[in-house]
Amino acid sequence: MGAPGTSSQVAVDGIPGRGPTIDEVVAALTDLPTLAPIAVRVIELADDEDVSIEQLTNVIATDPGLATRLLRLANSAAYGSSRPITNLNRAAMLLGLRTLKMVTLGFSLVTGLSPDGIGSEAIWRQSLAGAVLARRLAAGRSDDAGDDAFVAGLLSNIGKLALAATAADYDDSGFADPWLSAREQIDLLGYTSDEVTARLLADWSLPEDLGEAIRTRSGLVAEQTPLGEVLQVATAAMEMLLTIDDDRQAHAYDVLASTAAAHLNLDINDLQRMIEEARPELDAMFGSFDLQAVSPVSVDEILRTAQAKLISMSLDVATQLSAERHRNEVLVEHNERLAAAASTDALTGLANRRTFETFFTDHLAGRLRSPRPTMLGLLIFDLDFFKAVNDNYGHRVGDEVLQEVGRRLQDGTRRGELSARLGGEEFATILPDVIEGELTGAAERMRRLISDHAIETGAGLISVTVSVGGACTAVMSARVDKMLFDAADSALYASKDRGRNRVTVASIE
C-alpha cells in the first residue's frame, strides 16, 4: 500500500480528454481554505495539557457560528443529555477536549469551502450524514473512535468538492456527479475523489490515518484500516438513506448488508435500528447548515424498497445472462456450421477437396521437419460405371448412392486418417502412418465395405463396385505430394484396366 496522500501513476495522469488530472483537481483547493484564526487558536489550546475548558469556550464564544454548532452537537441524540444544554461551558465539558478540537477542525474546513457549484448541497448532505452515521458505527470501539469517525466522515467528500470546482472548465462535467461510485470515477478519470481528499488532507498536514481511512473506504484497495471499514459501511448507509436513484439505493443496500456483516459484525436489523436512532441528529445537523432534512420515509420502508429493487435487478441480470448465453450458444453453433460447411462435402459429409489438400500438405510438412520410419499412404477410389446409375435411375438416386458410399468410407477410416470426396464419384483416403503391405490390406477392406453389399435407395437395392489405386512412400521431398498423387492415380487406372472392382498399389522409392 502506498503512503497516505499518494496514488498510482494512472491516478496522477488521469485519462486524457475525459476530465482533469488529479494534480489539477488538488490544485483547485490546495490554497482554499485557510483555517479561520478562531479554529487555529482552539486547536493550539486543545494541544496544551494545561488548558482549561473555560479558556477554550472563551475562544469558541467569539465565533457565533462555531459556538452554535457545538451547542447543537452537545444537544443531539448522540450525547444523550437528560436536559437541554444552553451553556457553552457545559457543552464543552460534555464533548471533551479531543472532540472540541476535531469538530472545530472539521467545521472550520467544511465551512471554509465554497458551498456553490455542481451538486454542492448533495455533497454537504453526504458529508454530514456520513459523519453522524460513522460516529454511531464506531461508538464503543474506543473512547476516541466515535469522534475520529465523525471528523473523517465530515471531511471525506472534500475531493468531490474539488472535482465540482474544476467541472466548469469541461464540456462534459459528468465526472463531478456527487453520486458516482468509486468504480465509476476510476472509469471516467482514472482515480477516485477519495484519493483527491487524501492528497488534500496530506497537504493540509492533517493526521495521516485520517487520509488513509478515507482513501481506502471504497474497498477497492488490498487493505483497509479499521476507520476505513467504518467509513465504508457509513457511506453505504448514507447513500441508501439519501439517494433518490432506485438503482443506486439498491446497490448501496447490497454493499451495506455485506460490508456491515464483514467489517462490523452487524446484521441488517442492527443497521436499521442504528439509522432510525440517528434520524433526529441528522435532521438537526442538516438544519444547522440550512440543508434539506432527511426524507420522512421510514428506514424500514427504505430497506424493503432497496431490497426489492436489488432482487429485481438480480433477476434482470440473470435473465440477461441467460439470454446472452443463449445468443452465444447460437453464435457458436452458427460458426461451427459455417466452419463445417467450409471444410466438408455438402452431399456426403466427408471432408471436401480443400480440407483434403490442407491435411495432405500439413502431414507432408510435418514429415519434412521430423522424418518417421513409417510410410505416408494415399488411396483413391472411383465408383465403377457410376454414370449408368445416374442415367438409369436419375441424379437423386445417384446422390443417395454417393451418400451411402461416403458413410461406408467414413466407417472404414481409422483414427488419424482422413477420407474425402474429391468430386463426382471420386474419393480418397490419406493414411499418415503405414508400413509395407499395410496399404493394400486397408484398400481391400474399404473396397469390400463398398462393393460387398448393395445400397438401399428410393429405386430399390443397387449394387456398385469401386476401383482403388494406392501409393505410399517413406521418401520425403518438396514434390512428394504430386508424385504420390500421380502414382496413386496411375494405380487407379491400372485397376480399371484390369477389370475394375479391384485394388492396385504402387510404392515410390
C-alpha positions, 0 to 999 in steps of 0.5 A: 500500500502506498503512503497516505496522500499518494496514488498510482501513476494512472491516478496522477495522469488521469485519462486524457480528454475525459476530465482533469488530472488529479494534480489539477483537481488538488490544485483547485483547493490546495490554497482554499481554505485557510483555517479561520484564526478562531479554529487555529487558536482552539486547536493550539489550546486543545494541544496544551495539557494545561488548558482549561475548558473555560479558556477554550469556550472563551475562544469558541464564544467569539465565533457565533457560528462555531459556538452554535454548532457545538451547542447543537452537537452537545444537544443531539441524540448522540450525547444523550443529555437528560436536559437541554444544554444552553451553556457553552461551558457545559457543552464543552465539558460534555464533548471533551477536549479531543472532540472540541478540537476535531469538530472545530477542525472539521467545521472550520474546513467544511465551512471554509469551502465554497458551498456553490457549484455542481451538486454542492448541497448533495455533497454537504448532505453526504458529508454530514450524514456520513459523519453522524452515521460513522460516529454511531458505527464506531461508538464503543470501539474506543473512547476516541473512535466515535469522534475520529469517525465523525471528523473523517466522515465530515471531511471525506467528500472534500475531493468531490468538492474539488472535482465540482470546482474544476467541472466548469472548465469541461464540456462534459462535467459528468465526472463531478456527479456527487453520486458516482461510485468509486468504480465509476470515477476510476472509469471516467478519470482514472482515480477516485475523489477519495484519493483527491481528499487524501492528497488534500488532507496530506497537504493540509498536514492533517493526521495521516490515518485520517487520509488513509481511512478515507482513501481506502473506504471504497474497498477497492484497495488490498487493505483497509484500516479499521476507520476505513471499514467504518467509513465504508459501511457509513457511506453505504448507509448514507447513500441508501438513506439519501439517494433518490436513484432506485438503482443506486439505493439498491446497490448501496443496500447490497454493499451495506448488508455485506460490508456491515456483516464483514467489517462490523459484525452487524446484521441488517436489523442492527443497521436499521435500528442504528439509522432510525436512532440517528434520524433526529441528529441528522435532521438537526445537523442538516438544519444547522447548515440550512440543508434539506432534512432527511426524507420522512420515509421510514428506514424500514420502508427504505430497506424493503424498497432497496431490497426489492429493487436489488432482487429485481435487478438480480433477476434482470441480470440473470435473465440477461445472462441467460439470454446472452448465453443463449445468443452465444450458444447460437453464435457458436453453433452458427460458426461451427456450421459455417466452419463445417460447411467450409471444410466438408462435402455438402452431399456426403459429409466427408471432408471436401477437396480443400480440407483434403489438400490442407491435411495432405500438405500439413502431414507432408510438412510435418514429415519434412521437419521430423522424418518417421520410419513409417510410410505416408499412404494415399488411396483413391477410389472411383465408383465403377460405371457410376454414370449408368446409375445416374442415367438409369435411375436419375441424379437423386438416386445417384446422390443417395448412392454417393451418400451411402458410399461416403458413410461406408468410407467414413466407417472404414477410416481409422483414427488419424486418417482422413477420407474425402470426396474429391468430386463426382464419384471420386474419393480418397483416403490419406493414411499418415502412418503405414508400413509395407503391405499395410496399404493394400490390406486397408484398400481391400477392406474399404473396397469390400465395405463398398462393393460387398453389399448393395445400397438401399435407395428410393429405386430399390437395392443397387449394387456398385463396385469401386476401383482403388489405386494406392501409393505410399512412400517413406521418401520425403521431398518438396514434390512428394505430394504430386508424385504420390498423387500421380502414382496413386492415380496411375494405380487407379487406372491400372485397376480399371484396366484390369477389370475394375472392382479391384485394388492396385498399389504402387510404392515410390522409392 
